[in-house]
Amino acid sequence: MPSTVTRASLDQQLSLAKQCSREAAIAGAKAAAIATVASAIPTLASVRVLPWAKANINPTGQALIISTVAGMAYFIAADKKILSLARQHSYENAPEHLKNTSFEGTGRVHPAFFRPL
């Protein structure tokens, strides 16, 4: 049974994708800002206090450490946000018979990351 795709449904999906991208970019930027401060303080302090760091980490190395942490935080936070939104939207659009994901009666305890929300 082929399903028909309407222009309205495509526009709705595109708008939802843009909204998810925007939310992920904002979450990533917030995480990057926090990570920059959280990594800059100990990096700059250690270069001034520790003799090994003072001798071996030049300003380029300091900037590289700080920017690497910020970049990683951005991509990790954005990826987590995209995955959580995709999971949420796929659950909302699922048929009713698939929404009952309870593990009751299986006889074993599941770790928290396997439990349904």
C-alpha positions as CSV (number, residue, x, y, z in Angstrom):
1,M,0.0,0.0,0.0
2,P,1.9,3.1,-1.1
3,S,1.4,6.1,1.0
4,T,1.1,9.6,-0.5
5,V,3.2,12.4,0.7
6,T,1.7,15.8,0.6
7,R,3.4,19.1,0.3
8,A,2.0,20.2,3.7
9,S,3.5,17.1,5.4
10,L,6.9,17.8,3.8
11,D,6.7,21.5,4.9
12,Q,5.9,20.4,8.4
13,Q,8.8,18.0,8.5
14,L,11.2,20.6,7.2
15,S,10.0,23.1,9.7
16,L,10.5,20.6,12.5
17,A,14.0,19.8,11.3
18,K,14.9,23.4,11.2
19,Q,13.6,23.9,14.7
20,C,15.5,20.9,16.0
21,S,18.7,22.2,14.3
22,R,18.2,25.6,15.9
23,E,17.7,24.1,19.4
24,A,20.7,21.8,19.0
25,A,22.9,24.8,17.9
26,I,21.8,26.8,20.9
27,A,22.4,23.9,23.3
28,G,25.8,23.4,21.8
29,A,26.7,27.0,22.1
30,K,25.7,27.1,25.7
31,A,27.8,24.0,26.4
32,A,30.8,25.5,24.5
33,A,30.6,28.7,26.5
34,I,30.6,26.8,29.8
35,A,33.4,24.5,28.7
36,T,35.5,27.4,27.6
37,V,35.4,29.0,31.0
38,A,35.7,25.7,32.8
39,S,38.9,24.8,30.8
40,A,40.4,28.2,30.6
41,I,40.6,28.8,34.3
42,P,42.7,25.7,35.2
43,T,44.8,26.0,32.0
44,L,45.8,29.6,32.5
45,A,46.3,29.0,36.2
46,S,48.5,26.0,35.7
47,V,50.7,27.8,33.3
48,R,51.4,30.5,35.9
49,V,51.8,28.1,38.8
50,L,53.3,24.8,37.7
51,P,56.9,24.9,36.4
52,W,56.4,22.1,33.9
53,A,53.4,23.8,32.3
54,K,55.2,27.2,32.3
55,A,58.1,25.6,30.4
56,N,56.2,23.4,28.0
57,I,52.8,25.0,27.2
58,N,53.1,28.2,25.1
59,P,50.2,30.5,24.3
60,T,49.3,28.5,21.2
61,G,49.1,25.3,23.2
62,Q,46.9,27.0,25.8
63,A,44.5,28.2,23.1
64,L,44.5,24.8,21.5
65,I,43.6,23.1,24.8
66,I,40.8,25.6,25.5
67,S,39.3,25.5,21.9
68,T,39.5,21.7,21.7
69,V,37.4,21.4,24.9
70,A,34.9,24.0,23.7
71,G,34.6,22.3,20.3
72,M,34.1,18.9,21.9
73,A,31.5,20.3,24.2
74,Y,29.6,21.9,21.4
75,F,29.4,18.8,19.3
76,I,28.6,16.5,22.2
77,A,25.8,18.7,23.5
78,A,24.3,19.3,20.0
79,D,24.4,15.6,19.2
80,K,22.7,14.7,22.5
81,K,20.0,17.3,21.8
82,I,19.4,16.1,18.3
83,L,19.1,12.5,19.4
84,S,16.7,13.3,22.3
85,L,14.5,15.4,20.0
86,A,14.5,12.6,17.3
87,R,13.6,10.0,20.0
88,Q,10.8,12.3,21.3
89,H,9.4,13.0,17.8
90,S,9.6,9.3,16.7
91,Y,7.7,8.3,19.8
92,E,5.0,11.0,19.2
93,N,4.5,9.8,15.6
94,A,4.5,6.1,16.4
95,P,1.4,4.0,16.2
96,E,-0.4,3.4,19.5
97,H,0.4,-0.3,19.6
98,L,4.1,0.5,19.6
99,K,3.9,3.1,22.4
100,N,3.5,0.5,25.1
101,T,7.2,-0.1,25.8
102,S,6.8,-1.2,29.4
103,F,9.1,-3.9,30.7
104,E,6.7,-5.2,33.4
105,G,6.6,-8.9,33.8
106,T,9.9,-9.6,32.2
107,G,11.4,-10.9,35.5
108,R,14.6,-8.9,35.5
109,V,15.6,-5.4,36.3
110,H,16.8,-3.2,33.5
111,P,19.4,-0.5,33.8
112,A,18.1,3.1,33.9
113,F,19.2,3.8,30.3
114,F,17.0,1.0,29.0
115,R,13.9,2.1,30.8
116,P,11.3,3.9,28.8
117,L,10.7,7.6,29.7
